[in-house]
Amino acid sequence: MTYRLNSDSPLLQPFESGVIRTPHRVFMAPLTRLRAESDGTPTDLQTEYYRQRAGAGLVIAEATQSSATAGGAYMNTPGIHNDAQQAKWSEIADAVHGENGQIFVQIWHVGRVAHPDLPGGDPVAPSAIAADGKAHGPNGSVPLVTPRALETDEIAGIVDAFRSSARRAVDAGLDGVEIHAANGYLLHQFLGDDTNQRTDQYGGSPENRARIVVEIVKAVVDEIGADRTGIRLSPGHKANGMNEADTVPVHEALLSAIADIPLAYVHLLIEPQDPVLAALRPHITVPFLINTGFAIESDFAQLEKLVADGTADAVVVGRWYIANPDLVERLKEGAELAEPNQATFYAPGPEGYIDYPTLATQNA
């Protein structure tokens, strides 16, 4: 595939928000790649991977555990909740900054998608409702189990874990954090009327179901500043067994509650034609990033239009950055885009991870 961005393309215009200063608007999506150590410590492979992709302008690094009990959904996902992990993230930050890039890290808690066979222990969730699906751990593919419903007095600890991991991220030299409230993980589970059957102040009304997310946003902003904080949402997305009935009201409640906070951005995973986007867009009061999914992200003309018409302020691209570390340079040249090898997305080692060539190395 080829596509050329002209110099006056809306995607090639500078972007500024909070601490973010980038020469273009084609950002890199957070992508789980399973290359960390078994204890969640990032590896040298990850340092090289992000260094290669620093030209994304803003790199949003993969979902990263906010605590030792937050990430038991997959093997070899990174964390940022202890000194060893923080030290390796510092190396990643230095590598990206050395190439004149900027990097946020996405922080998460997987909630009911965890499995006892995986690091992190028994799953917890808003309510004791299991997700359909399987976990893939050291004992092979096994069904997900029914999570334990969090006690009300435990929620403050979840909030504090996001706060403390955000502090570690900034202390490591990363430019900021993205709060992961999407894709069927814990914060999305609180938002969903199907996954949240609580009767305390964190359940019931849209405002109550949004409460933990609002508290986390405020805690992180209080710790590191709004200018270093973004949030990712995926309203209506059916990932990990989600099946929301009142997508718009709960996300309106969330966006209204944080409307006065000058976040660096709000990042939605949503298709442009989805009527939910039309309903929510007026409630987004800060720069808006859109991740459209791979089918639409392959239509660069449509991505240009989304920024040109003001639907989005920047686009967030995933798979094309996997296979094209210098994606924007290729788009400027109209050069052939390498196709990503899906067989290596979650495989260990460097293959399909740090061995995709740039134009410079390809033509050397």
Disulfide bonds with the S-S distance in Angstrom:
none
